């Protein structure tokens, strides 16, 4: 009897231990889940604080950083609607508004150099002279031919008048009258030909003198006289630096914001300002960017040099509506993707944006104002992936 009782007691004690162990394990698991949730929430709050501190410390950032809230292990940002005056930084080389290699149209020996390197010349100013003695002789011959043709024309007209008089008196046949008229017409044509040849010879003499096609700075000139130059050989280089041309490029997205007339300023040169004169309607095949041309009036008070590599700011004429997001909202590894929350899942969205001076993203296209954006997306996040959106945590004390 005692043996049976002992066995029953032992069985009851073993069952009690199993129940107690199950309760302990269940309680421990529940505690572990809650601890993990709290740890994730703490990490999210720490990440939020880091984002806030990063933007607050950005130089030249007078505005508060975009608002970020924690949901479970995820940081969410609400797009902040604002107006923004588009501005983009570009780099490029300043070039003269016009420049030209200049040479004589007629060849010959260089007799005189009227402008040297560094001279500022005006339109039509003489740069150099080549030997024109041969051309002058030809011009004299042409002028003599004009005088001979004029005498021949007078003689032909006199013969025509006599023939007309005799024909009226029936002293000569009509054929002789017609011949006299044709000779007068021929003499008139020969005079026009002689005059044309004289003009051509005169132009040849003028080609011996080289003049500046426009006002500007002489950056190349011959070293000395006596050289035999060929027709068209470039001897001088003239640059018009009264206006400098900036050739730069912007991204395809930025090109849609700026128009002809947008203001341009050169960094480090407060007086160097101008306007955009052309935004090309095609992409550069090599850089895949849109070429932009701007003109900057130059002068002693501006002091810009042709050939300088500069950084400039292009500012649009009018403000536009944008949505502001923290810099961390851009998905790591992507150039233009953010993660939007839809029904608790990740939705990858491509946007057009500009990076603000404080590092924030100014989104122009691709995002709606009421969207919830993941402020700290993972590089591995996939389309449709479920997000950890636990209970909203209290905002950290400021």
C-alpha positions as CSV (number, residue, x, y, z in Angstrom):
1,X,0.0,0.0,0.0
2,X,2.8,2.4,0.9
3,X,4.5,1.7,-2.4
4,X,1.5,2.6,-4.4
5,X,1.0,5.9,-2.6
6,X,4.6,6.9,-3.1
7,X,4.4,6.2,-6.8
8,X,1.2,8.4,-7.1
9,X,2.8,11.2,-5.2
10,X,5.8,11.1,-7.4
11,X,3.7,11.3,-10.6
12,X,1.8,14.3,-9.2
13,X,5.1,16.1,-8.3
14,X,6.5,15.4,-11.8
15,X,3.4,16.8,-13.5
16,X,3.6,19.9,-11.4
17,X,7.2,20.5,-12.3
18,X,6.3,20.3,-16.0
19,X,3.5,22.8,-15.7
20,X,5.7,25.2,-13.7
21,X,8.4,24.9,-16.3
22,X,6.0,25.7,-19.2
23,X,4.8,28.8,-17.3
24,X,8.3,30.0,-16.8
25,X,9.2,29.5,-20.4
26,X,6.1,31.2,-21.7
27,X,6.6,34.2,-19.4
28,X,10.3,34.4,-20.4
29,X,9.4,34.3,-24.1
30,X,6.8,37.1,-23.7
31,X,9.3,39.2,-21.8
32,X,11.9,38.6,-24.5
33,X,9.5,39.8,-27.2
34,X,8.7,42.9,-25.2
35,X,12.4,43.5,-24.6
36,X,13.2,43.2,-28.3
37,X,10.5,45.6,-29.2
38,X,11.8,48.1,-26.7
39,X,15.3,47.7,-28.0
40,X,14.2,48.2,-31.6
41,X,12.3,51.3,-30.5
42,X,15.3,52.6,-28.6
43,X,17.5,52.1,-31.7
44,X,14.9,54.0,-33.9
45,X,14.9,56.9,-31.4
46,X,18.7,57.0,-31.4
47,X,18.7,57.0,-35.2
48,X,16.1,59.8,-35.2
49,X,18.2,61.9,-32.8
50,X,21.3,61.3,-35.0
51,X,19.4,62.6,-38.0
52,X,18.1,65.6,-36.1
53,X,21.6,66.4,-34.9
54,X,23.1,66.0,-38.3
55,X,20.7,68.5,-39.9
56,X,20.9,71.0,-37.0
57,X,24.7,71.1,-37.3
58,X,24.6,71.7,-41.0
59,X,26.3,75.1,-41.8
60,X,24.0,77.8,-43.0
61,X,20.9,76.0,-42.0
62,X,18.5,78.4,-40.3
63,X,15.4,76.2,-40.6
64,X,14.5,73.3,-38.4
65,X,15.2,69.8,-39.8
66,X,12.4,67.8,-41.3
67,X,10.2,66.2,-38.7
68,X,10.9,62.4,-38.2
69,X,8.8,60.1,-35.9
70,X,9.5,56.5,-34.8
71,X,7.1,53.6,-35.5
72,X,8.4,50.4,-34.2
73,X,11.8,49.9,-35.7
74,X,11.1,52.3,-38.5
75,X,11.6,56.0,-38.8
76,X,8.9,57.8,-40.8
77,X,9.1,61.3,-42.3
78,X,6.2,63.4,-43.5
79,X,7.0,65.5,-46.6
80,X,7.0,69.2,-45.7
81,X,5.5,71.4,-48.4
82,X,7.3,74.6,-49.1
83,X,8.2,77.1,-51.9
84,X,11.7,77.0,-53.1
85,X,13.6,79.1,-55.6
86,X,15.5,76.6,-57.8
87,X,19.3,77.0,-57.6
88,X,22.0,74.7,-59.0
89,X,25.7,74.9,-58.8
90,X,27.6,74.4,-62.1
91,X,31.2,74.5,-63.2
92,X,32.6,75.5,-66.5
93,X,35.2,77.6,-68.4
94,X,34.8,81.2,-69.3
95,X,35.3,81.9,-73.0
96,X,35.2,85.2,-75.0
97,X,31.9,86.0,-76.5
98,X,33.6,86.0,-79.8
99,X,37.2,85.2,-81.0
100,X,38.8,84.7,-84.3
101,X,42.1,83.8,-86.0
102,X,42.8,86.5,-88.5
103,X,45.0,86.4,-91.6
104,X,45.5,88.2,-94.9
105,X,43.3,87.3,-97.9
106,X,46.2,88.1,-100.2
107,X,49.6,86.6,-99.8
108,X,52.9,88.5,-99.9
109,X,55.8,89.8,-97.8
110,X,54.8,91.2,-94.4
111,X,55.8,94.9,-94.4
112,X,54.3,96.2,-91.2
113,X,53.0,95.0,-87.8
114,X,50.5,97.5,-86.4
115,X,49.3,95.6,-83.3
116,X,51.2,93.4,-80.9
117,X,50.2,90.8,-78.2
118,X,48.3,92.5,-75.4
119,X,47.0,95.4,-77.4
120,X,43.3,96.2,-77.2
121,X,42.1,97.1,-80.7
122,X,38.8,98.5,-82.1
123,X,36.7,97.3,-85.0
124,X,38.4,98.1,-88.3
125,X,41.8,99.0,-86.7
126,X,44.8,98.0,-88.9
127,X,46.7,95.0,-87.6
128,X,49.3,94.5,-90.3
129,X,50.3,95.3,-93.9
130,X,51.8,93.1,-96.7
131,X,53.6,94.2,-99.8
132,X,50.9,95.4,-102.3
133,X,53.2,96.7,-105.1
134,X,52.1,94.0,-107.5
135,X,48.4,94.5,-106.7
136,X,48.9,98.2,-107.1
137,X,50.4,97.8,-110.5
138,X,47.5,95.6,-111.6
139,X,45.1,98.2,-110.3
140,X,46.8,100.9,-112.4
141,X,46.5,98.7,-115.5
142,X,42.9,98.2,-114.8
143,X,42.3,102.0,-114.4
144,X,44.0,102.5,-117.7
145,X,41.7,100.0,-119.3
146,X,38.7,101.9,-117.9
147,X,39.9,105.1,-119.6
148,X,40.5,103.3,-122.9
149,X,37.0,101.8,-122.7
150,X,35.5,105.3,-122.0
151,X,37.2,106.7,-125.2
152,X,36.1,103.8,-127.3
153,X,32.5,104.3,-126.1
154,X,32.6,108.0,-127.0
155,X,33.9,107.2,-130.5
156,X,31.2,104.5,-131.0
157,X,28.4,106.9,-129.9
158,X,29.7,109.6,-132.2
159,X,29.8,107.1,-135.1
160,X,26.2,106.1,-134.2
161,X,25.0,109.7,-134.3
162,X,26.5,110.3,-137.8
163,X,25.1,107.1,-139.1
164,X,21.6,108.0,-137.8
165,X,21.8,111.4,-139.6
166,X,22.9,109.9,-142.9
167,X,20.2,107.3,-142.7
168,X,17.6,110.0,-142.2
169,X,18.9,111.6,-145.4
170,X,18.8,108.2,-147.1
171,X,22.6,108.5,-147.7
172,X,23.4,105.1,-146.0
173,X,21.5,101.8,-145.9
174,X,19.7,100.6,-142.8
175,X,22.3,97.9,-142.2
176,X,25.1,100.4,-141.7
177,X,22.9,102.3,-139.2
178,X,22.3,99.0,-137.3
179,X,26.0,98.1,-137.3
180,X,26.8,101.6,-135.8
181,X,24.3,101.0,-133.0
182,X,25.6,97.6,-132.1
183,X,29.2,98.9,-131.9
184,X,28.0,101.6,-129.4
185,X,26.3,98.9,-127.3
186,X,29.5,96.8,-127.4
187,X,31.6,99.7,-126.3
188,X,29.3,100.4,-123.4
189,X,29.6,96.7,-122.3
190,X,33.4,96.8,-122.6
191,X,33.4,99.9,-120.3
192,X,31.4,98.1,-117.6
193,X,33.8,95.1,-117.9
194,X,36.8,97.4,-117.5
195,X,35.3,99.1,-114.5
196,X,34.6,95.7,-112.8
197,X,38.2,94.7,-113.4
198,X,39.3,97.9,-111.8
199,X,37.2,97.3,-108.8
200,X,38.6,93.8,-108.4
201,X,42.1,95.1,-108.6
202,X,41.3,97.8,-106.0
203,X,39.9,95.1,-103.6
204,X,43.2,93.1,-104.1
205,X,45.1,96.2,-103.0
206,X,42.8,96.5,-100.0
207,X,43.5,92.9,-99.1
208,X,47.1,93.8,-98.4
209,X,45.9,95.6,-95.3
210,X,44.6,93.4,-92.4
211,X,42.0,95.0,-90.0
212,X,40.3,93.8,-86.8
213,X,36.9,92.2,-87.5
214,X,35.7,93.3,-84.0
215,X,37.1,95.1,-81.0
216,X,39.0,93.0,-78.5
217,X,42.3,91.8,-77.1
218,X,45.2,90.6,-79.4
219,X,46.5,87.4,-78.0
220,X,48.7,86.3,-80.9
221,X,50.7,88.4,-83.4
222,X,53.7,88.0,-85.7
223,X,57.1,88.5,-84.1
224,X,58.7,90.5,-87.0
225,X,58.3,91.7,-90.5
226,X,59.8,90.2,-93.7
227,X,57.9,86.9,-93.6
228,X,56.2,85.6,-96.7
229,X,52.6,84.9,-95.7
230,X,50.2,82.7,-97.6
231,X,46.6,83.8,-98.2
232,X,44.4,82.9,-95.2
233,X,47.3,82.0,-93.0
234,X,46.3,82.9,-89.3
235,X,48.7,85.5,-88.0
236,X,46.7,87.2,-85.3
237,X,44.2,86.0,-82.7
238,X,41.6,88.5,-81.4
239,X,39.3,87.9,-78.4
240,X,36.3,90.0,-77.4
241,X,36.3,89.7,-73.6
242,X,33.8,92.5,-73.0
243,X,31.3,89.7,-72.4
244,X,32.4,86.2,-71.3
245,X,30.5,83.0,-72.2
246,X,30.1,80.3,-69.6
247,X,29.5,76.8,-71.1
248,X,28.2,74.4,-68.4
249,X,25.7,71.6,-68.0
250,X,22.9,70.6,-65.7
251,X,21.1,67.3,-65.1
252,X,18.0,66.4,-67.1
253,X,15.8,67.0,-64.1
254,X,17.3,70.5,-63.4
255,X,17.0,71.5,-67.0
256,X,13.2,71.4,-66.7
257,X,13.4,74.1,-64.0
258,X,15.6,76.7,-65.6
259,X,14.8,78.9,-68.6
260,X,16.5,81.4,-70.7
261,X,16.9,84.6,-68.6
262,X,17.7,82.8,-65.3
263,X,20.2,84.7,-63.2
264,X,23.9,83.5,-63.1
265,X,26.5,84.5,-60.5
266,X,30.2,83.5,-60.3
267,X,31.3,82.2,-56.9
268,X,34.0,84.5,-55.4
269,X,33.3,87.4,-57.8
270,X,30.3,89.4,-56.4
271,X,30.2,91.7,-59.5
272,X,30.3,88.9,-62.0
273,X,26.7,88.3,-62.8
274,X,24.8,87.5,-66.0
275,X,22.0,85.5,-67.5
276,X,21.3,82.2,-69.2
277,X,21.1,82.7,-72.9
278,X,20.5,79.1,-74.0
279,X,19.3,75.8,-72.6
280,X,19.8,73.2,-75.3
281,X,16.9,70.8,-76.0
282,X,19.1,67.8,-76.3
283,X,21.5,65.8,-74.1
284,X,25.2,65.6,-74.6
285,X,25.8,62.1,-75.9
286,X,28.9,61.6,-73.7
287,X,27.9,63.2,-70.4
288,X,24.1,62.6,-70.7
289,X,23.6,66.1,-69.3
290,X,21.9,69.2,-70.8
291,X,24.3,71.9,-72.1
292,X,23.6,75.5,-70.8
293,X,25.1,78.7,-72.1
294,X,25.3,81.9,-70.0
295,X,26.8,85.3,-70.8
296,X,28.6,87.4,-68.1
297,X,29.3,91.1,-68.9
298,X,33.0,91.7,-68.1
299,X,35.0,94.8,-67.5
300,X,37.7,96.3,-65.3
301,X,35.3,96.4,-62.3
302,X,34.5,92.7,-62.8
303,X,38.0,91.5,-63.6
304,X,37.2,88.0,-64.9
305,X,39.7,86.4,-67.2
306,X,39.0,84.4,-70.3
307,X,39.9,80.8,-69.9
308,X,39.2,80.7,-66.1
309,X,37.6,77.6,-64.7
310,X,34.8,78.8,-62.4
311,X,32.0,77.6,-60.2
312,X,28.7,79.4,-60.7
313,X,25.2,79.5,-59.4
314,X,22.1,79.4,-61.6
315,X,19.0,80.8,-60.0
316,X,15.5,80.4,-61.5
317,X,13.4,83.5,-62.0
318,X,10.4,82.1,-60.0
319,X,9.8,79.9,-56.9
320,X,8.2,76.4,-57.2
321,X,6.5,74.0,-54.9
322,X,8.7,71.3,-53.4
323,X,8.4,68.7,-50.7
324,X,11.2,68.6,-48.1
325,X,12.6,65.3,-46.7
326,X,15.6,64.4,-44.6
327,X,18.7,63.5,-46.4
328,X,18.6,60.0,-44.9
329,X,15.3,59.3,-46.8
330,X,17.3,58.5,-50.0
331,X,17.7,54.8,-50.2
332,X,21.4,53.8,-49.9
333,X,22.8,52.6,-53.1
334,X,20.1,54.3,-55.2
335,X,20.4,57.7,-56.9
336,X,16.8,58.7,-56.9
337,X,14.7,56.2,-54.9
338,X,12.9,56.7,-51.6
339,X,10.6,54.2,-49.7
340,X,7.0,55.1,-49.2
341,X,4.8,53.2,-46.8
342,X,1.6,51.8,-48.3
343,X,-0.6,49.5,-46.3
344,X,2.3,48.7,-44.0
345,X,4.5,47.7,-46.9
346,X,7.5,49.3,-48.7
347,X,6.9,50.9,-52.0
348,X,9.9,52.1,-54.0
349,X,9.4,55.5,-55.6
350,X,11.7,57.4,-58.0
351,X,11.7,61.1,-57.4
352,X,13.3,64.2,-58.9
353,X,15.0,66.2,-56.2
354,X,17.7,68.7,-55.4
355,X,20.0,68.6,-52.4
356,X,19.5,71.7,-50.2
357,X,22.4,73.5,-48.6
358,X,21.5,71.9,-45.2
359,X,21.5,68.4,-46.8
360,X,17.8,68.0,-47.0
361,X,16.1,66.7,-50.2
362,X,13.8,69.1,-52.1
363,X,11.6,66.8,-54.0
364,X,10.0,68.3,-57.1
365,X,8.3,65.3,-58.8
366,X,7.3,61.8,-57.9
367,X,6.0,62.3,-54.3
368,X,2.6,63.3,-52.9
369,X,2.3,65.6,-49.9
370,X,0.4,63.2,-47.7
371,X,2.8,60.2,-48.1
372,X,4.6,58.5,-45.3
373,X,8.3,58.1,-46.2
374,X,10.8,55.8,-44.5
375,X,13.5,58.1,-43.1
376,X,16.1,55.4,-42.7
377,X,15.5,52.8,-45.5
378,X,17.7,49.7,-45.7
379,X,19.7,49.2,-48.9
380,X,18.2,45.7,-49.1
381,X,14.6,46.8,-48.8
382,X,12.4,45.2,-51.5
383,X,9.2,46.3,-53.2
384,X,6.2,45.0,-51.1
385,X,8.3,44.1,-48.1
386,X,6.5,44.3,-44.8
387,X,7.8,47.1,-42.5
388,X,8.1,47.0,-38.7
389,X,5.5,49.7,-37.8
390,X,4.9,49.1,-34.1
391,X,3.2,51.5,-31.7
392,X,4.3,55.1,-32.2
393,X,7.0,56.2,-29.7
394,X,7.1,59.4,-27.8
395,X,9.3,62.1,-29.4
396,X,12.7,62.6,-27.7
397,X,13.0,65.6,-25.4
398,X,14.7,68.6,-27.0
